[in-house]
Amino acid sequence: MRRENFSEKRMAILQTLQKTTVHPTAEWVYETLRPRYPNLSLGTVYRNLKRFCEEGKAASVGVINGQEHFDGTVAPHAHFICTKCHGIQDIRQDYFAPEELTKLSESTGCQVESASVVFRGVCSDCQRETQE
């Protein structure tokens, strides 16, 4: 039987997060990796996702429908969250240029390091369902 080491599991968690566009929960990552790593614990997934966020390798999209969702894409972009199905979509647009953050820092006296934008509404799939 092959024994995986911690760093192998850690890399698998990060790669799983970075390869998906579903903005997963820790539970989703855990269920995805469990067949390959049967001794992986949900706690390990949670701890590593939090650590990746602290290290700037991932981001938390926030708590949606009672569960925290994560994003493996750390380049600046916004999110759209559907208020019906709770789906999350990336919006590939940077809403705050670095110069704007610098101006905000100067005007507030705070050191603004980043900004995030979240739009909420009804996604096109849910709109289509409502119309049918």
Contact map, one row per residue, 1 for C-alpha under 8 A:
111000000000000000000000000000000000000000000000000000000000000000000000000000000000000000000000000000000000000000000000000000000000
111100000000000000000000000000000000000000000000000000000000000000000000000000000000000000000000000000000000000000000000000000000000
111110000000000000000000000000000000000000000000000000000000000000000000000000000000000000000000000000000000000000000000000000000000
011111011000000000000000000000000000100000000000000000000000000000000000000000000000000000000000000000000000000000000000000000000000
001111111000000000000000000000000000000000000000000000000000000000000000000000000000000000000000000000000000000000000000000000000000
000111111100000000000000000000000000000000000000000000000000000000000000000000000000000000000000000000000000000000000000000000000000
000011111110000000000000000000000000000000000000000000000000000000000000000000000000000000000000000000000000000000000000000000000000
000111111111000000000000000000000000000000000000000000000000000000000000000000000000000000000000000000000000000000000000000000000000
000111111111100000000000000000000000100100000000000000000000000000000000000000000000000000000000000000000000000000000000000000000000
000001111111110000000000000000000000000000000001000000000000000000000000000000000000000000000000000000000000000000000000000000000000
000000111111111000000000000000000000000000000000000000000000000000000000000000000000000000000000000000000000000000000000000000000000
000000011111111100000000000000001000000000000000000000000000000000000000000000000000000000000000000000000000000000000000000000000000
000000001111111110000000000010001000000000001001100000000000000000000000000000000000000000000000000000000000000000000000000000000000
000000000111111111000000000000000000000000000000100100000000000000000001000000000000000000000000000000000000000000000000000000000000
000000000011111111100000000000000000000000000000000000000000000000000000000000000000000000000000000000000000000000000000000000000000
000000000001111111110000000010000000000000000000000000000000000000000000000000000000000000000000000000000000000000000000000000000000
000000000000111111110011000010000000000000000000000000000000000000000111000000000000000000000000000000000000000000000000000000000000
000000000000011111111000000000000000000000000000000000000000000000000011100000000000000000000000000000000000000000000000000000000000
000000000000001111111000000000000000000000000000000000000000000000000001000000000000000000000000000000000000000000000000000000000000
000000000000000111111111000000000000000000000000000000000000000000000001000000000000000000000000000000000000000000000000000000000000
000000000000000001111110000000000000000000000000000000000000000000000010000000000000000010000000000000000000000000000000000000000000
000000000000000000011111000000000000000000000000000000000000000000000000000000000000001110000000000000000000000000000000000000000000
000000000000000010011111100000000000000000000000000000000000100000001111000000000000000100000000000000000000000000000000000000000000
000000000000000010010111111110000000000000000000000000000000000000001110000000000000000000000000000000000000000000000000000000000000
000000000000000000000011111110000000000000000000000000000000000000111100000000000000000000000000000000000000000000000000000000000000
000000000000000000000001111111000000000001001100100000000000000000011100000000000000000000000000000000000000000000000000000000000000
000000000000000000000001111111100000000001000000000000000000000000000000000000000000000000000000000000000000000000000000000000000000
000000000000000000000001111111110000000000000000000000000000000000000000000000000000000000000000000000000000000000000000000000000000
000000000000100110000001111111111000000000001000000000000000000000000000000000000000000000000000000000000000000000000000000000000000
000000000000000000000000011111111100000111001000000000000000000000000000000000000000000000000000000000000000000000000000000000000000
000000000000000000000000001111111110000000000000000000000000000000000000000000000000000000000000000000000000000000000000000000000000
000000000000000000000000000111111110000000000000000000000000000000000000000000000000000000000000000000000000000000000000000000000000
000000000001100000000000000011111111100100000000000000000000000000000000000000000000000000000000000000000000000000000000000000000000
000000000000000000000000000001111111111100000000000000000000000000000000000000000000000000000000000000000000000000000000000000000000
000000000000000000000000000000111111110000000000000000000000000000000000000000000000000000000000000000000000000000000000000000000000
000000000000000000000000000000001111110000000000000000000000000000000000000000000000000000000000000000000000000000000000000000000000
000100001000000000000000000000001111111100000000000000000000000000000000000000000000000000000000000000000000000000000000000000000000
000000000000000000000000000000000111111100000000000000000000000000000000000000000000000000000000000000000000000000000000000000000000
000000000000000000000000000000000100111110000000000000000000000000000000000000000000000000000000000000000000000000000000000000000000
000000001000000000000000000001001100111111011000000000000000000000000000000000000000000000000000000000000000000000000000000000000000
000000000000000000000000000001000000001111111000000000000000000000000000000000000000000000000000000000000000000000000000000000000000
000000000000000000000000011001000000000111111100000000000000000000000000000000000000000000000000000000000000000000000000000000000000
000000000000000000000000000000000000000011111110000000000000000000000000000000000000000000000000000000000000000000000000000000000000
000000000000000000000000000000000000000111111111000000000000000000000000000000000000000000000000000000000000000000000000000000000000
000000000000100000000000010011000000000111111111100000000000000000000000000000000000000000000000000000000000000000000000000000000000
000000000000000000000000010000000000000001111111110000000000000000000000000000000000000000000000000000000000000000000000000000000000
000000000000000000000000000000000000000000111111111000000000000000000000000000000000000000000000000000000000000000000000000000000000
000000000100100000000000000000000000000000011111111100000000000000000000000000000000000000000000000000000000000000000000000000000000
000000000000110000000000010000000000000000001111111110000100000000000100000000000000000000000000000000000000000000000000000000000000
000000000000000000000000000000000000000000000111111111000000000000000000000000000000000000000000000000000000000000000000000000000000
000000000000000000000000000000000000000000000011111111100000000000000000000000000000000000000000000000000000000000000000000000000000
000000000000010000000000000000000000000000000001111111111110000000000000000000000000000000000000000000000000000000000000000000000000
000000000000000000000000000000000000000000000000111111111111000000000000000000000000000000000000000000000000000000000000000000000000
000000000000000000000000000000000000000000000000011111111100000000000000000000000000000000000000000000000000000000000000000000000000
000000000000000000000000000000000000000000000000001111111100000000000000000000000000000000000000000000000000000000000000000000000000
000000000000000000000000000000000000000000000000000111111110000000000000010000000000000000000000000000000000000000000000000000000000
000000000000000000000000000000000000000000000000000111111110000000000001110000000000000000000000000000000000000000000000000000000000
000000000000000000000000000000000000000000000000100111111111000000000111110000000000000000000000000000000000000000000000000000000000
000000000000000000000000000000000000000000000000000110011111100000000111110000000000000000000000000000000000000000000000000000000000
000000000000000000000000000000000000000000000000000010000111110000011110000000000000000000000000000000000000000000000000000000000000
000000000000000000000010000000000000000000000000000000000011111000011110000000100000000000000000000000000000000000000000000000000000
000000000000000000000000000000000000000000000000000000000001111100011100000000000000000000000000000000000000000000000000000000000000
000000000000000000000000000000000000000000000000000000000000111111111000000000000000000000000000000000000000000000000000000000000000
000000000000000000000000000000000000000000000000000000000000011111111000000000000000010000000000000000000000000000000000000000000000
000000000000000000000000000000000000000000000000000000000000001111100000000000000000010000000000000000000000000000000000000000000000
000000000000000000000000000000000000000000000000000000000000001111110000000000000000000000000000000000000000000000000000000000000000
000000000000000000000000100000000000000000000000000000000000001111111000000000000000000000000000000000000000000000000000000000000000
000000000000000000000000110000000000000000000000000000000001111101111100000000000000000000000000000000000000000000000000000000000000
000000000000000000000011110000000000000000000000000000000001111100111110000000000000000000000000000000000000000000000000000000000000
000000000000000010000011110000000000000000000000100000000111110000011111000000000000000000000000000000000000000000000000000000000000
000000000000000011001011000000000000000000000000000000000111100000001111110000000000000000000000000000000000000000000000000000000000
000000000000010011110010000000000000000000000000000000001110000000000111110000000000000000000000000000000000000000000000000000000000
000000000000000001000000000000000000000000000000000000001110000000000011111000000000000000000000000000000000000000000000000000000000
000000000000000000000000000000000000000000000000000000011110000000000011111100000000000000000000000000000000000000000000000000000000
000000000000000000000000000000000000000000000000000000000000000000000000111110000000000000000000000000000000000000000000000000000000
000000000000000000000000000000000000000000000000000000000000000000000000011111000000000000011100000000000000000000010000000000000000
000000000000000000000000000000000000000000000000000000000000000000000000001111100000000001111110000000000000000000011000000000000000
000000000000000000000000000000000000000000000000000000000000000000000000000111110000000001111110000000000000000000011110000000000000
000000000000000000000000000000000000000000000000000000000000100000000000000011111000000111100000000000000000000000001110000000000000
000000000000000000000000000000000000000000000000000000000000000000000000000001111100000111100000000000000000000000000111100000000000
000000000000000000000000000000000000000000000000000000000000000000000000000000111110011110000000000000000000000000000111111000000000
000000000000000000000000000000000000000000000000000000000000000000000000000000011111111100000000000000000000000000000001111000000000
000000000000000000000000000000000000000000000000000000000000000000000000000000001111110000000000000000000000000000000001110000000000
000000000000000000000000000000000000000000000000000000000000000000000000000000000111110000000000000000000000000000000000011001000000
000000000000000000000000000000000000000000000000000000000000000000000000000000000111111000000000000000000000000000000000000001000000
000000000000000000000000000000000000000000000000000000000000000110000000000000001111111100000000000000000000000000000000000000000000
000000000000000000000100000000000000000000000000000000000000000000000000000000001100111110000000000000000000000000000000001000000000
000000000000000000000110000000000000000000000000000000000000000000000000000000111100011111000000000000000000000000000000000000000000
000000000000000000001100000000000000000000000000000000000000000000000000000000111000001111100000000000000000000000000000000000000000
000000000000000000000000000000000000000000000000000000000000000000000000000011110000000111110000000000000000000000000000000000000000
000000000000000000000000000000000000000000000000000000000000000000000000000011110000000011111000000000000000000000000000000000000000
000000000000000000000000000000000000000000000000000000000000000000000000000111000000000001111100000000000000000000000000000000000000
000000000000000000000000000000000000000000000000000000000000000000000000000111000000000000111110000000000000000000000000000000000000
000000000000000000000000000000000000000000000000000000000000000000000000000111000000000000011111100000000000000000000000000000000000
000000000000000000000000000000000000000000000000000000000000000000000000000011000000000000001111100000000000000000001000000000000000
000000000000000000000000000000000000000000000000000000000000000000000000000000000000000000000111110110000000000000100000000000000000
000000000000000000000000000000000000000000000000000000000000000000000000000000000000000000000111111110000000000000000000000000000000
000000000000000000000000000000000000000000000000000000000000000000000000000000000000000000000001111111000000000000000000000000000000
000000000000000000000000000000000000000000000000000000000000000000000000000000000000000000000000111111100000000000000000000000000000
000000000000000000000000000000000000000000000000000000000000000000000000000000000000000000000001111111110000000000000000000000000000
000000000000000000000000000000000000000000000000000000000000000000000000000000000000000000000001111111111000000111000000000000000000
000000000000000000000000000000000000000000000000000000000000000000000000000000000000000000000000011111111100000100000000000000000000
000000000000000000000000000000000000000000000000000000000000000000000000000000000000000000000000001111111110000000000000000000000000
000000000000000000000000000000000000000000000000000000000000000000000000000000000000000000000000000111111111010100000000000000000000
000000000000000000000000000000000000000000000000000000000000000000000000000000000000000000000000000011111111111100000000000000000000
000000000000000000000000000000000000000000000000000000000000000000000000000000000000000000000000000001111111110000000000000000000000
000000000000000000000000000000000000000000000000000000000000000000000000000000000000000000000000000000111111100000000000000000000000
000000000000000000000000000000000000000000000000000000000000000000000000000000000000000000000000000000011111110000000000000000000000
000000000000000000000000000000000000000000000000000000000000000000000000000000000000000000000000000000001111111000000000000000000000
000000000000000000000000000000000000000000000000000000000000000000000000000000000000000000000000000000011101111100000000000000000000
000000000000000000000000000000000000000000000000000000000000000000000000000000000000000000000000000000001000111110000000000000000000
000000000000000000000000000000000000000000000000000000000000000000000000000000000000000000000000000011011000011111100000000000000000
000000000000000000000000000000000000000000000000000000000000000000000000000000000000000000000000000010000000001111100000000000000000
000000000000000000000000000000000000000000000000000000000000000000000000000000000000000000000000000010000000000111110000000000000000
000000000000000000000000000000000000000000000000000000000000000000000000000000000000000000000001000000000000000111111000000000000000
000000000000000000000000000000000000000000000000000000000000000000000000000111000000000000000000000000000000000001111100000000000000
000000000000000000000000000000000000000000000000000000000000000000000000000011100000000000000010000000000000000000111110000000000000
000000000000000000000000000000000000000000000000000000000000000000000000000001111000000000000000000000000000000000011111000000000000
000000000000000000000000000000000000000000000000000000000000000000000000000001111000000000000000000000000000000000001111100000000000
000000000000000000000000000000000000000000000000000000000000000000000000000000011110000000000000000000000000000000000111110000000000
000000000000000000000000000000000000000000000000000000000000000000000000000000011110000000000000000000000000000000000011111000000000
000000000000000000000000000000000000000000000000000000000000000000000000000000001111000000000000000000000000000000000001111101100000
000000000000000000000000000000000000000000000000000000000000000000000000000000001101001000000000000000000000000000000000111111100000
000000000000000000000000000000000000000000000000000000000000000000000000000000000000000000000000000000000000000000000000011111110000
000000000000000000000000000000000000000000000000000000000000000000000000000000000000000000000000000000000000000000000000001111111000
000000000000000000000000000000000000000000000000000000000000000000000000000000000001100000000000000000000000000000000000011111111100
000000000000000000000000000000000000000000000000000000000000000000000000000000000000000000000000000000000000000000000000011111111110
000000000000000000000000000000000000000000000000000000000000000000000000000000000000000000000000000000000000000000000000000111111111
000000000000000000000000000000000000000000000000000000000000000000000000000000000000000000000000000000000000000000000000000011111111
000000000000000000000000000000000000000000000000000000000000000000000000000000000000000000000000000000000000000000000000000001111111
000000000000000000000000000000000000000000000000000000000000000000000000000000000000000000000000000000000000000000000000000000111111
000000000000000000000000000000000000000000000000000000000000000000000000000000000000000000000000000000000000000000000000000000011111
